[in-house]
């Protein structure tokens, strides 16, 4: 009966008011995205990423802003950079209290070295002005960023210059200060995804540095999911490992919260089963392909449901939700094709 009810998610998405968002001005992948509504206007943001060439020279700091209902995107001044980075991938962006918050990111150099940015910004979508925030205590890129209670932003794990970190860094928008929450207990990862559903911070997958005896550290998938209960103290997280939906794991997927019949689900969409480099090719030379799989976790029932999205896409930083519909902006399609498409990712539940 429950699965039959949940299958209405597909019908709900199809019958809701689906807005025709214009495609991005140009193809881009690994761009940070977010949306917010202010006084009956909804703004959608895309910042940073990599152009179709998928080389180090194709990383950029371009910022595009769209006002829902208008025909096109507006090009804003480039994301400021205190470290003179030529471009960034792995930026984290969220909407909170009518503003966009933008954190970190990385510049990949041609020799394979990574420079992780520590600077953070607030962008007012109305005035279109950037305000410099306090730097992250530990700079991270490809972290999972999640807003909470319209006040806090959690940055979970991520890559920091020379390796992955298990930190949960918390930005308090009221005090404009950073603090450290209960560390992430799983293998420290980057390219993972997280969202909050029913007061549970649900984190899945990504890539970790594996240290084998007498061998150099190697990047490998980390197919694992964790749920952290959030209480009155935002810095205390009660973590527990939860079953993984398929034991395979994905890389550079996106997460969001789906609400249906009064219940919240943590939804994980897209990504690839193959961890890959800047160009979409795996660490062992194999081509990475995007996944259309959707996982829905119910904290209330402590179980997973499986589905599929409208279009397989990878190299995502996040999804945007507008009027109950979920959109991917850019990313890589099949054969590592960088796209400018804005895709309404309607969720179709699969039979158990």
N, C-alpha and C positions, 0 to 999 in steps of 0.2 A: 504493500500500500504506500509506504514512504517513497519508494523509488518511483512509483506511478505519479505521486505528487511532485517529486523533484523533477520529473521529466517535463513538467510544465514550465520549468525554467526556459526551455527552448522556445515554447510557445509565447511565454511572457516577453522574451527578448524580441521575438519576431513581431509581436503585436504592439509593443510599446512604440512611442514616437522615436523613430530612428532618424537622427539628424545626419544630413549629408555634409560631412566635414570635408573640406577640400584637401587634396593630396598636398604633401609637403612641397616647398618650393624646389627642392632637389633631393635626389636619393641620399639617404644617410642611415648609418647603422650605429648601434651602441650609443645612441643619443639618450640623454635623460629627459623624461617627459613627466608632466603633471598638469592638473586642471583645478581651477577654483572658480567660485561664483561670488560676485559682488553686486549688490543692488540690481538683481535681475539680469546681469550680464555674466556669461561664462567665458573664461579665458583658458586657452590651452597653450602649453609651453613645450618647446623642444630646444635643447641646449647641448652643444658639443657633438662629438661623435666622429665618424669616419666616412669619407666619400667613397664612391664606387671603386676607385683604384686600389683601395685596401692596403696601401703602403704607409710607411711612417709619415711621408709627406702629405698624406691625405687626411690626417687628423686635423680637426679645426675647433674653433671656439664660437662658431656661429650660433646666434640666438634668434629663434622665430617665435612669434606670438600670434595666435589666432583668436578673434572674438567670434564666438558661435553666432551664426546668423549672417555674418559677412561673407564675402565671396573668396577672400584670399588671406594669406598670411602676411604679417608685417615683419620686416627684418629689423631687429634691434641692434644697438651697438654690441660688439663682440663681448663675450664674458671676460671681465677683467682678469688679469693674471699677475700676481705679485712675484711669481718665479719666472716670468717671461717664457712661459710654455707656449709653443707654437700652436698647440691644439691639445685636446683632451678626449680620452675615452674613459669609460668607467665612472663618470660623474654620477652623484646621487642628487636627486631633486624630489622635493615633496611640497604639497600645498598645506599651509597652516595659517589660520587667523588672517585670511584674505591676502596672503602674500605667498610668493614662491621662495623656497630656501634651497640653496645650491651648495653642495659640499664636494671638495676634493676632485678626484679624477686623476688620470695618469697620462703622461706623455711617454709613448714607446719610442725608443731610439733605434736607429738602424742597426746598431750592434747588439740589440736585444736587451739592453739595460732599460730600466723603468725609473722614471722620476715621478713620485707620488706627490700631488699638490696638497698643501695643508690649508689653503685659504678657503673661506666660506663667505657666502653673500646672501642677502635678502633682495628680492626683486619685487617691486610694487608694480602689478600689472596695469594700474591706472596711470600712474606717472611715468612708468617704464624706466625707473631709475634703480640702479644697483646701490646697495649699502653694504659696506664691508663689515663682517661679523668677526668675533674672536676666532682665531684659528683653532682647528681641531687639535686636541692634545697630542694625539697620534694620527698623522695623516694616513688616510686610507683611500683606495679606489676599489671599484667593483664591490663595495659594501652593500648591504641591504638596508635601506632607509625606510622607516615607518613612523608616521605621526601618531600621537596619542593625546587624547583629551584636549585637543586644540591648544596644547601648551608645549608638549615634549616631542622631541624627535630622537628616535633610537637609530644609531648606526651600528649594525651588527656585523662583527668580523670584518673581513676584507683583506686586501693586499696592502702592505706598507713597505715600499722600497725594495726590501730584500726577502720578504716572506709574508706568510699569512699570520694574522693576529686573532686571538680569541676574545678581544675586547668588545664590550657593549658600551659605546660612548653615547651619552645623553646630553642633548642641547635643550636648555630650559629657555623658552622664548620670553618668559616673564622677567627673568634675571639676566638674560643674555650670557649665561655662563654654562660651561661644560662640566660634566661629572661622569664618573664611571659607575655603571650598574654591575650587577652580578655577571661575571664573565660567561660567555657562551661555552657550554660544557662539551660540545662535540668537537670534532677535528676542525681547527680554524680553516676557513674557506674563503674563496672569492668566486664571483659569478653565480652566487646562490640567490635565493629569493625569500621574502618574508612578508607577512601581513598580520594584522590583529583581527581575530574573530572571537566573539564571546569572551573578551578579556584575556585571550590566549595569544601570545606572540608565537606564531607558527613559522618555523624556519626549515627550509629544505634544500639539500643538494649543494652543488658547486664543485670546486676543485680545491684540493689541499696539497701541501708539500709533504711527500712521504719520505721518511728518513729510514733507509735500510742499512744494516750493518755493512761497513766497508764499501759503501756505494755512495755516489753523489745524490743529493736530494732530487726527487723526481716528482713532477706534477701528475696527479691521478684523481679520478672522480671520487666523490664522497657521497654515495647514495644513502643519506640518512636524514631523518626528520626529527625535529625537536619542538616541543611546546612549552612555553614559559608562562606561568600564571602571573598576571600583574595585579598588585594590590594597592593599598593606600600609599605606600612608599614607592615612588616610581623607580628607585634605584635597586629595589629588591625584586628579583625575578626567581620564581620557583620553577626550575627546569625539570623536564622529564623527557626521555626519548619515547617517541611514538612509532608504531610500525610504518615501514616505508610502503608506498602504494605499489611499486613494481620491482624493487630491489636493483634497478638498473641505474637510476639517477640521471639528471640532466644538468646542463651547463648553460648559463646566461638565459634562464627562463624568467618569467614575470609572475608576480602574485598580486592578488587583490581580494577584497572581501565581497562575497555575494550574499545578499539578504533575500530570504524567501519564507513566507508564512511565519514571520516573526523570529526566524532562526538565522544565525550567521554562519557562513561557511568560508573557510580559507581556500581560495581557488588558485591553482598553479597552472600556468598556460605557456606553451611554446618551449623554446630552448632546443638543445640538441643532445642526443645521447653520446656524442663524441666531443670531448673537450678539444678546443682548437685555438690556433694562433690568430693574429690580427687579420689574416687573409681568409679565415674560415676553413683552413686546412688543419687537420689534427696533428698532434705532437709527433705522431709516427708517420706522417705523410698521407694519412687517409682523409678523404673528403668528408667534412661534416655536413649533415643534412638536418633541416629543421623538423620539429615534431609538432603535430596538431593535437597531441594528447592533452587532456585536462584532468587534473586531480582536484577533487573537492573534499576537504576534511571537515567533519562536523565535530567541534569540541564537545557539544552536548551529548552526542551519541558515541564519541570516541571511535569513529570509523571513517573510512574513505569511500567515496563514490567516484566512478570514472566516467569521463566523457571525451568529447572532441570539439575543437574549435573550428571556426569557419575556414581558416587558412593556416597552414603550417608556417611558422616564422620563428627565427632564432636571433640571437644577438640583441636581446631586449634588455632594457634597464627597468621598465615598468609598463603598466597599462594606465589608461585614463578612463574614468567612469563619468559618463554624462547621461543624466536622466535614466539611470538603470542599465544603460548599454555600455559595453566595454570595448575599447579601441586600442589597437596597436598602431604605433606611428613609426614608420620606417622599419629598419631591421633587415635581416637577410632572409630571402626566400630560397627555394630549391636551387641547387648548384651555386650556392654562396652569392646569389644575386642581391646586391644592395638595392633597396626599393625606396620610393618616396610615397608608397601607398599608405593611406589611413584606412585600416580594415576594421569593420564592425565584427568583433569576434563573438558571434552568437554561440552559446554553449549548448551542445546537444548531449544529453546523458545517454550512456550506453547501458544495455540490459546487463544485469548481474550474471 
